[in-house]
Amino acid sequence: MAKRIQTTFEQRMEAVQWYEENGRSYKDTAAHFGYNYAQVRDWVKKYESSGEDGLLDRRGQRKEEAELTETERLKRELILERNKRKQLEMENELLKKLNELERG
């Protein structure tokens, strides 16, 4: 498996533009820039489906509430409710132990 190279948005955009202008070959584009074939293919596919926004590195960034689909919104709410329930269960257990110690 080839090693992935860290790139900037501008570098990814340049590679996609070169791909579009010079024969639409992933292999040639990867060789020209020294990138991995799979990286170039991923960038082109993302660019074709989402435009320039597809080439942005969004790792570690959450979607805004307005960008969420109904399913994603419900999943997020479910996680929050589970966390609240877990917190309340832990507090309840702590109070029970404290009560036992006071009686003991």
N, CA, C and O atoms as a GROMACS GRO file, in nm:
protein
  416
    1MET      N    1   0.085  -0.117   0.000
    1MET     CA    2   0.000   0.000   0.000
    1MET      C    3   0.090   0.124   0.000
    1MET      O    4   0.181   0.135   0.082
    2ALA      N    5   0.064   0.214  -0.090
    2ALA     CA    6   0.145   0.334  -0.103
    2ALA      C    7   0.114   0.431   0.010
    2ALA      O    8   0.002   0.436   0.062
    3LYS      N    9   0.215   0.508   0.048
    3LYS     CA   10   0.200   0.605   0.155
    3LYS      C   11   0.129   0.730   0.103
    3LYS      O   12   0.160   0.779  -0.006
    4ARG      N   13   0.035   0.781   0.180
    4ARG     CA   14  -0.035   0.904   0.142
    4ARG      C   15   0.051   1.024   0.178
    4ARG      O   16   0.121   1.026   0.279
    5ILE      N   17   0.045   1.125   0.092
    5ILE     CA   18   0.122   1.247   0.112
    5ILE      C   19   0.027   1.356   0.159
    5ILE      O   20  -0.082   1.372   0.104
    6GLN      N   21   0.068   1.432   0.261
    6GLN     CA   22  -0.012   1.544   0.309
    6GLN      C   23  -0.012   1.653   0.202
    6GLN      O   24   0.093   1.692   0.152
    7THR      N   25  -0.131   1.702   0.168
    7THR     CA   26  -0.142   1.807   0.067
    7THR      C   27  -0.234   1.918   0.116
    7THR      O   28  -0.314   1.898   0.207
    8THR      N   29  -0.220   2.033   0.055
    8THR     CA   30  -0.308   2.145   0.086
    8THR      C   31  -0.424   2.145  -0.013
    8THR      O   32  -0.423   2.073  -0.113
    9PHE      N   33  -0.522   2.228   0.016
    9PHE     CA   34  -0.636   2.243  -0.075
    9PHE      C   35  -0.588   2.287  -0.213
    9PHE      O   36  -0.634   2.236  -0.315
   10GLU      N   37  -0.495   2.383  -0.216
   10GLU     CA   38  -0.444   2.435  -0.342
   10GLU      C   39  -0.375   2.327  -0.424
   10GLU      O   40  -0.391   2.322  -0.546
   11GLN      N   41  -0.298   2.240  -0.358
   11GLN     CA   42  -0.230   2.132  -0.429
   11GLN      C   43  -0.330   2.032  -0.487
   11GLN      O   44  -0.314   1.986  -0.600
   12ARG      N   45  -0.434   2.001  -0.410
   12ARG     CA   46  -0.537   1.909  -0.461
   12ARG      C   47  -0.611   1.971  -0.579
   12ARG      O   48  -0.639   1.904  -0.678
   13MET      N   49  -0.642   2.099  -0.567
   13MET     CA   50  -0.712   2.169  -0.674
   13MET      C   51  -0.626   2.174  -0.800
   13MET      O   52  -0.676   2.154  -0.911
   14GLU      N   53  -0.496   2.200  -0.784
   14GLU     CA   54  -0.405   2.204  -0.897
   14GLU      C   55  -0.398   2.069  -0.968
   14GLU      O   56  -0.397   2.063  -1.091
   15ALA      N   57  -0.394   1.962  -0.891
   15ALA     CA   58  -0.389   1.828  -0.949
   15ALA      C   59  -0.517   1.796  -1.027
   15ALA      O   60  -0.512   1.739  -1.135
   16VAL      N   61  -0.632   1.833  -0.972
   16VAL     CA   62  -0.760   1.809  -1.039
   16VAL      C   63  -0.767   1.889  -1.169
   16VAL      O   64  -0.812   1.837  -1.271
   17GLN      N   65  -0.723   2.014  -1.164
   17GLN     CA   66  -0.725   2.096  -1.285
   17GLN      C   67  -0.632   2.040  -1.392
   17GLN      O   68  -0.666   2.039  -1.511
   18TRP      N   69  -0.515   1.993  -1.350
   18TRP     CA   70  -0.421   1.933  -1.445
   18TRP      C   71  -0.482   1.808  -1.506
   18TRP      O   72  -0.469   1.783  -1.626
   19TYR      N   73  -0.549   1.729  -1.424
   19TYR     CA   74  -0.618   1.609  -1.471
   19TYR      C   75  -0.720   1.645  -1.579
   19TYR      O   76  -0.726   1.581  -1.683
   20GLU      N   77  -0.800   1.748  -1.554
   20GLU     CA   78  -0.903   1.791  -1.648
   20GLU      C   79  -0.842   1.842  -1.780
   20GLU      O   80  -0.898   1.818  -1.887
   21GLU      N   81  -0.729   1.910  -1.771
   21GLU     CA   82  -0.670   1.974  -1.889
   21GLU      C   83  -0.579   1.883  -1.970
   21GLU      O   84  -0.554   1.910  -2.087
   22ASN      N   85  -0.530   1.776  -1.910
   22ASN     CA   86  -0.426   1.696  -1.975
   22ASN      C   87  -0.462   1.549  -1.993
   22ASN      O   88  -0.385   1.462  -1.954
   23GLY      N   89  -0.574   1.521  -2.050
   23GLY     CA   90  -0.604   1.385  -2.091
   23GLY      C   91  -0.684   1.302  -1.994
   23GLY      O   92  -0.716   1.187  -2.024
   24ARG      N   93  -0.718   1.356  -1.879
   24ARG     CA   94  -0.804   1.286  -1.784
   24ARG      C   95  -0.751   1.146  -1.750
   24ARG      O   96  -0.823   1.047  -1.759
   25SER      N   97  -0.625   1.139  -1.710
   25SER     CA   98  -0.563   1.013  -1.670
   25SER      C   99  -0.514   1.024  -1.525
   25SER      O  100  -0.431   1.108  -1.492
   26TYR      N  101  -0.569   0.937  -1.439
   26TYR     CA  102  -0.527   0.938  -1.299
   26TYR      C  103  -0.379   0.904  -1.288
   26TYR      O  104  -0.305   0.965  -1.211
   27LYS      N  105  -0.337   0.806  -1.367
   27LYS     CA  106  -0.199   0.758  -1.361
   27LYS      C  107  -0.101   0.869  -1.401
   27LYS      O  108  -0.001   0.891  -1.333
   28ASP      N  109  -0.130   0.938  -1.510
   28ASP     CA  110  -0.041   1.046  -1.555
   28ASP      C  111  -0.039   1.162  -1.456
   28ASP      O  112   0.066   1.220  -1.430
   29THR      N  113  -0.155   1.195  -1.401
   29THR     CA  114  -0.163   1.304  -1.304
   29THR      C  115  -0.083   1.269  -1.178
   29THR      O  116  -0.008   1.352  -1.126
   30ALA      N  117  -0.100   1.146  -1.131
   30ALA     CA  118  -0.026   1.103  -1.012
   30ALA      C  119   0.124   1.106  -1.036
   30ALA      O  120   0.200   1.150  -0.950
   31ALA      N  121   0.167   1.060  -1.153
   31ALA     CA  122   0.310   1.059  -1.185
   31ALA      C  123   0.363   1.203  -1.199
   31ALA      O  124   0.474   1.232  -1.154
   32HIS      N  125   0.286   1.290  -1.260
   32HIS     CA  126   0.330   1.429  -1.281
   32HIS      C  127   0.355   1.501  -1.148
   32HIS      O  128   0.453   1.574  -1.135
   33PHE      N  129   0.266   1.480  -1.052
   33PHE     CA  130   0.278   1.551  -0.924
   33PHE      C  131   0.348   1.469  -0.816
   33PHE      O  132   0.382   1.522  -0.710
   34GLY      N  133   0.369   1.340  -0.840
   34GLY     CA  134   0.432   1.256  -0.740
   34GLY      C  135   0.336   1.212  -0.631
   34GLY      O  136   0.378   1.181  -0.520
   35TYR      N  137   0.207   1.209  -0.664
   35TYR     CA  138   0.106   1.166  -0.569
   35TYR      C  139   0.069   1.021  -0.594
   35TYR      O  140   0.113   0.960  -0.691
   36ASN      N  141  -0.010   0.970  -0.507
   36ASN     CA  142  -0.062   0.835  -0.515
   36ASN      C  143  -0.181   0.833  -0.612
   36ASN      O  144  -0.263   0.925  -0.613
   37TYR      N  145  -0.190   0.728  -0.694
   37TYR     CA  146  -0.300   0.712  -0.790
   37TYR      C  147  -0.435   0.723  -0.720
   37TYR      O  148  -0.526   0.791  -0.768
   38ALA      N  149  -0.448   0.654  -0.606
   38ALA     CA  150  -0.576   0.652  -0.533
   38ALA      C  151  -0.612   0.791  -0.481
   38ALA      O  152  -0.729   0.829  -0.480
   39GLN      N  153  -0.512   0.868  -0.438
   39GLN     CA  154  -0.538   1.003  -0.391
   39GLN      C  155  -0.596   1.088  -0.504
   39GLN      O  156  -0.696   1.157  -0.486
   40VAL      N  157  -0.532   1.082  -0.619
   40VAL     CA  158  -0.577   1.162  -0.733
   40VAL      C  159  -0.719   1.121  -0.772
   40VAL      O  160  -0.803   1.207  -0.798
   41ARG      N  161  -0.745   0.992  -0.775
   41ARG     CA  162  -0.878   0.943  -0.810
   41ARG      C  163  -0.982   0.994  -0.709
   41ARG      O  164  -1.089   1.040  -0.748
   42ASP      N  165  -0.950   0.985  -0.580
   42ASP     CA  166  -1.042   1.033  -0.475
   42ASP      C  167  -1.070   1.182  -0.493
   42ASP      O  168  -1.186   1.225  -0.483
   43TRP      N  169  -0.966   1.261  -0.518
   43TRP     CA  170  -0.985   1.405  -0.534
   43TRP      C  171  -1.075   1.437  -0.653
   43TRP      O  172  -1.164   1.521  -0.643
   44VAL      N  173  -1.050   1.368  -0.764
   44VAL     CA  174  -1.130   1.394  -0.884
   44VAL      C  175  -1.276   1.356  -0.860
   44VAL      O  176  -1.366   1.431  -0.896
   45LYS      N  177  -1.299   1.240  -0.797
   45LYS     CA  178  -1.436   1.197  -0.769
   45LYS      C  179  -1.506   1.296  -0.675
   45LYS      O  180  -1.622   1.331  -0.697
   46LYS      N  181  -1.436   1.341  -0.572
   46LYS     CA  182  -1.494   1.438  -0.479
   46LYS      C  183  -1.522   1.570  -0.549
   46LYS      O  184  -1.625   1.633  -0.525
   47TYR      N  185  -1.430   1.611  -0.636
   47TYR     CA  186  -1.450   1.736  -0.709
   47TYR      C  187  -1.570   1.726  -0.803
   47TYR      O  188  -1.649   1.820  -0.814
   48GLU      N  189  -1.584   1.612  -0.870
   48GLU     CA  190  -1.696   1.593  -0.962
   48GLU      C  191  -1.830   1.589  -0.889
   48GLU      O  192  -1.931   1.634  -0.943
   49SER      N  193  -1.832   1.535  -0.768
   49SER     CA  194  -1.959   1.524  -0.696
   49SER      C  195  -1.993   1.648  -0.614
   49SER      O  196  -2.110   1.684  -0.601
   50SER      N  197  -1.891   1.716  -0.558
   50SER     CA  198  -1.918   1.829  -0.467
   50SER      C  199  -1.850   1.959  -0.506
   50SER      O  200  -1.862   2.058  -0.434
   51GLY      N  201  -1.780   1.961  -0.616
   51GLY     CA  202  -1.708   2.082  -0.655
   51GLY      C  203  -1.588   2.106  -0.564
   51GLY      O  204  -1.533   2.013  -0.507
   52GLU      N  205  -1.549   2.232  -0.552
   52GLU     CA  206  -1.431   2.266  -0.472
   52GLU      C  207  -1.449   2.230  -0.325
   52GLU      O  208  -1.352   2.199  -0.257
   53ASP      N  209  -1.572   2.234  -0.275
   53ASP     CA  210  -1.597   2.198  -0.136
   53ASP      C  211  -1.560   2.054  -0.107
   53ASP      O  212  -1.525   2.020   0.006
   54GLY      N  213  -1.566   1.968  -0.207
   54GLY     CA  214  -1.529   1.828  -0.189
   54GLY      C  215  -1.382   1.809  -0.161
   54GLY      O  216  -1.342   1.706  -0.106
   55LEU      N  217  -1.299   1.906  -0.199
   55LEU     CA  218  -1.154   1.894  -0.178
   55LEU      C  219  -1.108   1.951  -0.045
   55LEU      O  220  -0.991   1.938  -0.010
   56LEU      N  221  -1.199   2.012   0.030
   56LEU     CA  222  -1.163   2.065   0.161
   56LEU      C  223  -1.141   1.952   0.260
   56LEU      O  224  -1.209   1.850   0.254
   57ASP      N  225  -1.046   1.971   0.349
   57ASP     CA  226  -1.019   1.872   0.454
   57ASP      C  227  -1.108   1.906   0.572
   57ASP      O  228  -1.082   2.002   0.645
   58ARG      N  229  -1.213   1.827   0.592
   58ARG     CA  230  -1.310   1.856   0.698
   58ARG      C  231  -1.294   1.763   0.818
   58ARG      O  232  -1.383   1.754   0.903
   59ARG      N  233  -1.181   1.694   0.825
   59ARG     CA  234  -1.162   1.606   0.941
   59ARG      C  235  -1.160   1.686   1.069
   59ARG      O  236  -1.097   1.791   1.077
   60GLY      N  237  -1.231   1.636   1.168
   60GLY     CA  238  -1.236   1.701   1.297
   60GLY      C  239  -1.332   1.818   1.304
   60GLY      O  240  -1.340   1.886   1.407
   61GLN      N  241  -1.405   1.842   1.198
   61GLN     CA  242  -1.500   1.953   1.197
   61GLN      C  243  -1.642   1.895   1.194
   61GLN      O  244  -1.672   1.806   1.114
   62ARG      N  245  -1.726   1.947   1.280
   62ARG     CA  246  -1.864   1.901   1.284
   62ARG      C  247  -1.948   1.982   1.186
   62ARG      O  248  -1.920   2.098   1.156
   63LYS      N  249  -2.053   1.916   1.137
   63LYS     CA  250  -2.147   1.986   1.049
   63LYS      C  251  -2.231   2.080   1.134
   63LYS      O  252  -2.259   2.052   1.251
   64GLU      N  253  -2.271   2.190   1.074
   64GLU     CA  254  -2.362   2.281   1.140
   64GLU      C  255  -2.501   2.217   1.146
   64GLU      O  256  -2.532   2.129   1.065
   65GLU      N  257  -2.582   2.259   1.239
   65GLU     CA  258  -2.716   2.202   1.257
   65GLU      C  259  -2.799   2.211   1.128
   65GLU      O  260  -2.875   2.120   1.097
   66ALA      N  261  -2.783   2.319   1.054
   66ALA     CA  262  -2.861   2.339   0.931
   66ALA      C  263  -2.817   2.243   0.820
   66ALA      O  264  -2.895   2.215   0.729
   67GLU      N  265  -2.693   2.192   0.826
   67GLU     CA  266  -2.641   2.103   0.722
   67GLU      C  267  -2.680   1.957   0.744
   67GLU      O  268  -2.665   1.875   0.653
   68LEU      N  269  -2.731   1.923   0.862
   68LEU     CA  270  -2.760   1.784   0.895
   68LEU      C  271  -2.886   1.734   0.826
   68LEU      O  272  -2.983   1.807   0.807
   69THR      N  273  -2.881   1.607   0.787
   69THR     CA  274  -3.002   1.543   0.738
   69THR      C  275  -3.086   1.504   0.860
   69THR      O  276  -3.038   1.511   0.973
   70GLU      N  277  -3.209   1.464   0.836
   70GLU     CA  278  -3.297   1.424   0.948
   70GLU      C  279  -3.236   1.307   1.025
   70GLU      O  280  -3.238   1.305   1.148
   71THR      N  281  -3.181   1.210   0.953
   71THR     CA  282  -3.120   1.093   1.017
   71THR      C  283  -3.000   1.134   1.103
   71THR      O  284  -2.986   1.088   1.216
   72GLU      N  285  -2.914   1.219   1.049
   72GLU     CA  286  -2.797   1.264   1.125
   72GLU      C  287  -2.838   1.342   1.249
   72GLU      O  288  -2.777   1.328   1.354
   73ARG      N  289  -2.941   1.424   1.236
   73ARG     CA  290  -2.989   1.502   1.350
   73ARG      C  291  -3.042   1.409   1.459
   73ARG      O  292  -3.014   1.430   1.577
   74LEU      N  293  -3.120   1.307   1.419
   74LEU     CA  294  -3.175   1.213   1.516
   74LEU      C  295  -3.065   1.130   1.582
   74LEU      O  296  -3.073   1.101   1.702
   75LYS      N  297  -2.964   1.091   1.506
   75LYS     CA  298  -2.851   1.017   1.565
   75LYS      C  299  -2.779   1.101   1.669
   75LYS      O  300  -2.741   1.052   1.775
   76ARG      N  301  -2.760   1.228   1.637
   76ARG     CA  302  -2.693   1.319   1.729
   76ARG      C  303  -2.774   1.335   1.858
   76ARG      O  304  -2.719   1.334   1.968
   77GLU      N  305  -2.906   1.349   1.843
   77GLU     CA  306  -2.993   1.361   1.961
   77GLU      C  307  -2.990   1.235   2.045
   77GLU      O  308  -2.989   1.241   2.168
   78LEU      N  309  -2.989   1.118   1.979
   78LEU     CA  310  -2.984   0.991   2.050
   78LEU      C  311  -2.856   0.980   2.132
   78LEU      O  312  -2.860   0.936   2.247
   79ILE      N  313  -2.745   1.019   2.076
   79ILE     CA  314  -2.617   1.014   2.148
   79ILE      C  315  -2.622   1.106   2.270
   79ILE      O  316  -2.577   1.068   2.378
   80LEU      N  317  -2.677   1.226   2.252
   80LEU     CA  318  -2.688   1.319   2.365
   80LEU      C  319  -2.775   1.261   2.476
   80LEU      O  320  -2.740   1.272   2.593
   81GLU      N  321  -2.887   1.200   2.439
   81GLU     CA  322  -2.977   1.140   2.540
   81GLU      C  323  -2.909   1.024   2.612
   81GLU      O  324  -2.924   1.009   2.733
   82ARG      N  325  -2.836   0.943   2.539
   82ARG     CA  326  -2.763   0.831   2.602
   82ARG      C  327  -2.659   0.884   2.701
   82ARG      O  328  -2.643   0.830   2.810
   83ASN      N  329  -2.589   0.989   2.663
   83ASN     CA  330  -2.490   1.048   2.753
   83ASN      C  331  -2.554   1.106   2.878
   83ASN      O  332  -2.500   1.092   2.988
   84LYS      N  333  -2.667   1.171   2.862
   84LYS     CA  334  -2.739   1.224   2.979
   84LYS      C  335  -2.782   1.111   3.072
   84LYS      O  336  -2.766   1.121   3.194
   85ARG      N  337  -2.837   1.003   3.013
   85ARG     CA  338  -2.882   0.890   3.094
   85ARG      C  339  -2.765   0.828   3.170
   85ARG      O  340  -2.777   0.794   3.288
   86LYS      N  341  -2.653   0.813   3.102
   86LYS     CA  342  -2.535   0.755   3.166
   86LYS      C  343  -2.487   0.844   3.282
   86LYS      O  344  -2.451   0.794   3.388
   87GLN      N  345  -2.488   0.975   3.260
   87GLN     CA  346  -2.449   1.068   3.365
   87GLN      C  347  -2.541   1.056   3.487
   87GLN      O  348  -2.494   1.054   3.601
   88LEU      N  349  -2.673   1.049   3.462
   88LEU     CA  350  -2.768   1.036   3.572
   88LEU      C  351  -2.751   0.903   3.646
   88LEU      O  352  -2.763   0.899   3.768
   89GLU      N  353  -2.724   0.796   3.573
   89GLU     CA  354  -2.702   0.666   3.637
   89GLU      C  355  -2.578   0.671   3.726
   89GLU      O  356  -2.579   0.616   3.837
   90MET      N  357  -2.472   0.737   3.679
   90MET     CA  358  -2.350   0.748   3.760
   90MET      C  359  -2.376   0.831   3.885
   90MET      O  360  -2.329   0.796   3.994
   91GLU      N  361  -2.448   0.939   3.871
   91GLU     CA  362  -2.482   1.022   3.987
   91GLU      C  363  -2.566   0.945   4.087
   91GLU      O  364  -2.546   0.956   4.208
   92ASN      N  365  -2.660   0.866   4.038
   92ASN     CA  366  -2.746   0.785   4.123
   92ASN      C  367  -2.663   0.682   4.201
   92ASN      O  368  -2.684   0.664   4.321
   93GLU      N  369  -2.570   0.616   4.132
   93GLU     CA  370  -2.484   0.518   4.199
   93GLU      C  371  -2.398   0.586   4.306
   93GLU      O  372  -2.379   0.531   4.415
   94LEU      N  373  -2.348   0.703   4.275
   94LEU     CA  374  -2.266   0.776   4.371
   94LEU      C  375  -2.347   0.813   4.495
   94LEU      O  376  -2.298   0.800   4.608
   95LEU      N  377  -2.469   0.857   4.475
   95LEU     CA  378  -2.554   0.892   4.589
   95LEU      C  379  -2.587   0.769   4.673
   95LEU      O  380  -2.594   0.778   4.795
   96LYS      N  381  -2.608   0.655   4.609
   96LYS     CA  382  -2.635   0.531   4.683
   96LYS      C  383  -2.515   0.493   4.770
   96LYS      O  384  -2.531   0.456   4.886
   97LYS      N  385  -2.396   0.502   4.712
   97LYS     CA  386  -2.275   0.467   4.788
   97LYS      C  387  -2.253   0.566   4.903
   97LYS      O  388  -2.214   0.526   5.013
   98LEU      N  389  -2.278   0.692   4.877
   98LEU     CA  390  -2.264   0.793   4.982
   98LEU      C  391  -2.362   0.765   5.095
   98LEU      O  392  -2.327   0.777   5.212
   99ASN      N  393  -2.483   0.728   5.060
   99ASN     CA  394  -2.586   0.694   5.159
   99ASN      C  395  -2.543   0.573   5.240
   99ASN      O  396  -2.561   0.572   5.362
  100GLU      N  397  -2.487   0.471   5.177
  100GLU     CA  398  -2.438   0.352   5.247
  100GLU      C  399  -2.327   0.387   5.345
  100GLU      O  400  -2.324   0.337   5.457
  101LEU      N  401  -2.236   0.475   5.303
  101LEU     CA  402  -2.125   0.515   5.390
  101LEU      C  403  -2.175   0.592   5.512
  101LEU      O  404  -2.123   0.576   5.622
  102GLU      N  405  -2.273   0.674   5.492
  102GLU     CA  406  -2.327   0.751   5.603
  102GLU      C  407  -2.398   0.662   5.703
  102GLU      O  408  -2.395   0.690   5.823
  103ARG      N  409  -2.461   0.554   5.658
  103ARG     CA  410  -2.529   0.461   5.748
  103ARG      C  411  -2.430   0.371   5.822
  103ARG      O  412  -2.449   0.335   5.938
  104GLY      N  413  -2.323   0.337   5.748
  104GLY     CA  414  -2.227   0.238   5.795
  104GLY      C  415  -2.152   0.272   5.916
  104GLY      O  416  -2.070   0.194   5.962
   0.00000   0.00000   0.00000
